[in-house]
Amino acid sequence: MKMSRIKIFIFILTNAAIFSCTFSCTSAQVQKKSVDTKKDVKKSAKKSASEVVMETPRAAQRDQSLYAELDNAIANSDIEKIKIHSSEILLAHPQDLKALNSLAMYYYQKQQVEAALTLLNKSLTAPAQSSAEFTVAVSAIYNNLGLIELAKNNKQEALKMFRQALEIDRNNYIAATNAAAIYLKEKDYKKIIITLEGFINSTVRAEGFTYYAIALHATGKPAESAEIFEKILKIKPDSRLALLHYSILLIETQAKYKEGLAQIDRLKLMGAGSESRQIINNLEIKAKAGLK
């Protein structure tokens, strides 16, 4: 197989980036360790009994209710409610990482990048803790700082933040996916494989697994790539990126024209974007010629 025949199509990078919402949108399977919010690692200070503020049962119950409402807003991608509930939490707990990160997500979605950056930087001043939850939270914050850098078109700084997120929490799939999106733009397929291979035996998720399948194809492993694409399309049959690249693999590399045309038909039914239309037309011409 000649590698020059493989045509890799890439969507705009910023469309691939994923904002990491602390606790609810990042992996819960983490190693318990101390986290340095400015460098790599720092010993967390233990609070003395005199420093611990006791909450009344009513206050604790109210907090639980607010967190539940925030979790629900995040799960439903309800940006306005995320703003309301995270702001309410911050009135009572100004350094709450979950609320700071969630409110930063609101401003990021509203394209108010500087406001999001201010909140994320504030979250990094919170006292370090040795809990797994804190580790996940800080990793999510670094992922989101990476998105801020992407919004400023600082690709290498963004990559640095995504790597930092992964150093803190190796299970941060969102940060790994975002790093892989940058490698995909750079056509650094080996780094995509290195970054994502640790997640491949876990639950199939469309974004990162698609990048992984593209990288396998580009590095001369079409059979393995096809297997991943098939898994992706079982769980997310409307993934345009996966359908497009699976069509490329079937038609350009494996000469499976009938199967490739079936994927193209699915893609056309969903409405192909202007960026991919010419690629689809060329693939369709080649597949139909191959069937004659």
C-alpha positions, 0 to 999 in steps of 0.5 A: 500500500502506498501511503501517498494514496491515503487522503486524510481530511481534517475538520477545523481544529477548534470544532474538535476541542472539548471543554472539560466540566469538573467532576461530571465530565471527566473520568472518576477513575483516578490515582489519589495523589497530591497536585501542584496547581502551579507546577507538577506536584506539591505537598498538600497542607493538612488543615488543623481542627481550628481551621475547619468551619462546621456547617449547619445541617441546613446549610449542608443540605442547601449546598447538596441541593445546589450541587445537584442542580449544577450537575443536572444543568451540566448534564443537560448542557443548559448554559444559563442554568450552569451560570445561575447555579455555579454563581450561587455556589460561589457566593457561599464558597468563593474558591469552589473548583467545581463552580469556578470551572463550570462558570468558566465554561459558561463564559467560554461558550459565550466567547468571553474568553478573558472572563473564563481565563480569570475564573480558571486562574482563580481556581488554581489558587485554591489550597491543594488537597490530596483527594481524588476529586481534587486531582480530577478537578485540577486536571479538568482546569488545565484542559480548559486552560488549553482551550483558552489558548486555542481560542487565542490561536496559541496551539503549542501553549494549548498542547502544553496545557493538555499534556499537563492535564494528562500528567495530573490525571492520566485518565483524563480522556477529554484532555487526551482527545484535545491533544490528539486533535492538535496532533491530527492537525499536524498529521503527527499520527504516531503521537495520536496513537501514543496519546490515545492507546491507553483508552482504546480498551475502555468504553468506545467514545466517538471523538478520540477513537475516530482520531485513533482510527485515522492514525492507524490508517495513516500508519499502515494499519487499515484492518485495525483502523476499520475495526475501530471505525465499525465500533464507533459507528455502532455507538454513534452512527451519525458521526460525520468524521468517522463516516467520511474517513471510513469511506476513505479507508474502504474505497482508497485503501481496501478497494471495498467499493460497495461497502464504501458507497454504503457509508457515503450514502449514509453521509449524504443523507445527513448532509455533508458540509462544504469542506467534505463535499468534493472529497465525497464526490471524488470517492463516489466516482472512484467507487462506482468506476471500480464496480463496473 
